[in-house]
Amino acid sequence: MLTYELAIWDGQRPANDAVALLNYLDLYDQYIESEDYTPPCQRISIFAQALLTRWPAIDDSTNSPWAVNPLEENAQGPIIYLIVARSKAAEVVPFIVQLATHNELVCFDPQEECLLP
């Protein structure tokens, strides 16, 4: 796999990984897979902007870790689905987890189907 993916959402932290997986699947289907656009909630917008301040969007002059451009394209309603270049994951993921935790957002690893941290 060439990317590392994380889902971050605004809401109460699920009790365990199984509940988090169900929450994630519901949010992903409702917002990310939907053909209807729902603007990101304020907390997700602020989170996305903090990430873009740290690592700008993909362009010819940056060494961006994002595998999807624009980053905000995968931010809708209470969720943002982040796709990070695998080669940058070791550098980027700890910062994402820390930022999500600091902002009281849920951080979920869909590959491992577990909550972070």
N, C-alpha and C positions, 0 to 999 in steps of 0.2 A: 504494500500500500504506500502510495507516495504522499499521502496527507494524513494529518492527525486532526480529528474532529472533536469539538466540544459543544455542548448545548448549555447555555446560560439563561436562566429565567427568573423573573420576579415572582415571588410567592413564598409560601412557608416551606421550609426545608422538609422534605419527605422523611418519614420515620426510618426507612431503610432503602436499600438498593432496588428491591422489587417494586416498591411503591413509586420510587423515583423513575424507574423504567416506564411504568404505566403513565405517569405524569408527562414524561418526555414524549412518549408516543402520541398521546392526546394533543399536546401542544404542537408537535411537529405536523401532525395531520391537519389540525385546525388552522395553523398560521403559515408554516413554511411551505407546505404542499398545496395550499389553497390558491385558487386562481384569483380570489379577491384579495386586494391589498388592504392591510390594516396597519396604519402607522405605528411605529414602536412607541411603547409607553415611555414616559419621561425617564425612568430609572434605566431602561435599556438604552435609550438615546445617549444619556450621560455616560454610561459604560462604554458604548461604541466610540464616542468621541474621545474618551480617555485612551482607548486602545489606539486610535488613529493619531493621537498626539504623540504617543510613544513610538508607534511604527506606522508611518504614512502609508497610504494606499499604493497599490502597484503602479509604477510607471517606469520609464526607461532609466531614470536616474537614481532610483532607490533600490535598496536590497530588502524589500518588503517580505515579511513572513507569510503574508496572506495569499492563499491559493485562489481566492475569488475576489473579484473587483467589480463593483464597489462592495466593501465590507458590509455596508448598511443594507445591501440587497437581501441579506438573510436575517434581517432584524424586523420582526413584525409583532405587534401586540406586546405580550410580556416575554417574548423569547428572542434570542439571537443564536444563530447556528454558525459557529466559527469553523472555518476550514484553513488549517495551517499547513504550510509546506513541511513535510516530515523532517527535512534537513534543518529546520529552524525550531522544531518542537521542544527540544531540550532547553532552549533559551527562552522561548515564548510562553510555554504552558505554565510554568511556575508563577510568572507575572500575572497571567490571566486568572489563575486560581486565587492568588492573593488579592487581586483587584475585585473579583467577584465576592470573595469572603468579606472584604472591607466594606463593600457596598450592600451587604446582606442579600446577595443574589445566590440562587442555587446554581451549582456547577456540576455538570454531569458528563461522564465519559461514555458515549454511546457504543464505542468499540468494546469496552470492558464491562459495560452495563453497570457502572458504579458511580456513586457520588464522590466528588472530590471536595475538599481533602478528606 
